[in-house]
Amino acid sequence: MRPESSNGTSSGGLAVPMAWLCAEYIADEMLRTGALVGNGSLEFRAGRQTLALTIYLCDSANELGGVRGVSRIDEWLSLTSYGHPWQDWVQERLAAREEREQDLAAGADVDLALARATWSWLRQTELLAADLGDSGPWAPAGPLDVPVDECEQIWTPAWQLGLPLSHLAIHLF
């Protein structure tokens, strides 16, 4: 990464996105441990990025990398659970962080920049997945006894596939 400033006013150090890197590492370990999909697949990346974004945005006190308790895992499970408005939650948290960054009038937050880029990738990248008959993103559509043809496939945003993978990976961890 480039130094934060080249006009001599910075400390000369590199801008290292430690909070984001910690979130991505935790997400990667959880998904690898769960062994739900191949490590090099787009599905794995969707799950890792979805979970990393969840972990990063849960860290409102900038304490990522510290001791993680069961309460954090419970929070992640709740946020990635079936029917939770995860997409709205992400947009609200990113907006709050961007507002806080503007209020601080500090230099660009490299962690937040990576989170924004990840959210953009998750929204814009579509993956071919089984059509489970949901009318909305990751939300119940109706009675659960409706038969599902798993051979029927549709294009879906990466986060919609990454969210249930994240949830299962947390359970298996």
N, C-alpha and C positions, 0 to 999 in steps of 0.2 A: 504494500500500500504506500501511497505517497505521503510525505509529511503534510500536516494540516495546513501549513503555510510556507511559502517560499520567500516571504519578504523579511525574514529575520526576526519576526515577532514570536514565532512558536519556539517551543523548547528543543526543537530539532528531532524530537522523537517521532515514531511512526504512530499513526492512528490505527490501533488494533481493536477490532470489534469483539472484545472479550465476552460480553453478555450473549451476543448472537452465536459465537463459536461454542460457548458452553451449552446453549440451548440445542444447537445442532448436534453436538456430541451426544448429549443425553438422548435425543430423539433417535439418533443413529444406533446407539447401543440397545435401546428398547426394541427397535424394529429388527435388528440382527438377532437378538435373543429370541424374539417371537418366531422368527423364520417363517413368516407368513407368505412372503413373495421373494423372488430372487433379488440379491443385493444390487445387481446392475440394472434392474428393470426400471422403466418409467413409473410403474406402480410403487416400487420401493421409494423412489425419489418423491413421489406425490405424498406418500405416507410420512416420510422423514420431514419434508418441508412443512406439511400441515401440523405435525406434532411440534416441530421446532418453533413455528410461529405461535402456537398455543402456549408453549413453555415460556417463550420470550415475553409475550404480552401479559402473562400472569405475573411476571416479575415487576411489580410496580415500585418496589423499594430498591431496585438495582442491586439485588443481593445474589444474582445468579453466580453459580460457582461455589456458593456456601453450602452449608449442610442442608440436605433436603429431607423433609419429614414426610410421614404418611399423609399429612394434610395436603401437601402439594399434589401427591398422586391422586388423592380423592378429588381435588379440584380439577385436575386434568381429565379424570374420568367423567366428571360431571359436564365439563365443557364439550367433550367429544361425544357425549351420549346421544342416542337416537332421539330426535325431536328437538334438541337444543338449537336455538338460532345462532349457530356458530359464525356464519358469514356476517351477520349484523354485529355480533360481539367483536369480531376482528376489526371491522370498519370503525366502530366506536372507539376501540382501544388505540388504533393507529391514529385516528383524528385527535384523541386526547394527547398522545405522545407528541404529535406534530405541533399542537398548540403549546404544549409545555416547552418544546424546543424553541419555538418562536419567542416565548416569554423570557427565556433565559438569555436570548440574544447571543448565544455562544456559537461556536463553529458547528458545522454540520455533524450530526451524530451518525457515525459510521454504522452502528448497530441498527439504528432506525432505517437507514438507507438500505441495508440488506433485508430488513423485514419488509420494507415497501416493495423491493424488487421481488422478493419471494411471493408476496401476496399477488403481485401482478402476474407472475408466472403461473401461480395456482389458478387464477381466474381465466387467463388467456389460453392455457394449454388444455386441450381436450384429449381424453383417452377413450378408447373403445372398451366398453364394459358391458356386462350382462344387464339387460333391462329388467329390473326388479319390480317394475310396474309403479314406481313412485311418481306421483304427479308433481311433487315439489322436491327441492333438494334436501335429501336426508331427513325426510319427515314422513310420518305415517300417511298413507293414501286412503286407507279404508280397512275393511275386514282383512285379517291376516290369513284367512282360509282360502283366499283366491290363489289358484295355481299359477306358478311362475314358470315361463319357458326360458330356461337359462341359455338356450342357444340364440335367443333373440338378443341382439346387441345394439347399443346406442352410443353416441359420442356424448361424453359428460365432462364437465370441468374437472381438472385434476384434484381440486380440493374435495369434491364430492366423493371421489374414490379414496382419497387419502384420509378422510375423516374416520370412516369405519375401520380402516387399517390401523390408524393411530389408536383408536379406542381398544381394539383387540390386543395390540402390542402392549399397551399399558396394563391390561388385565393379565397378560402372560408374563410380565416382567417380575 
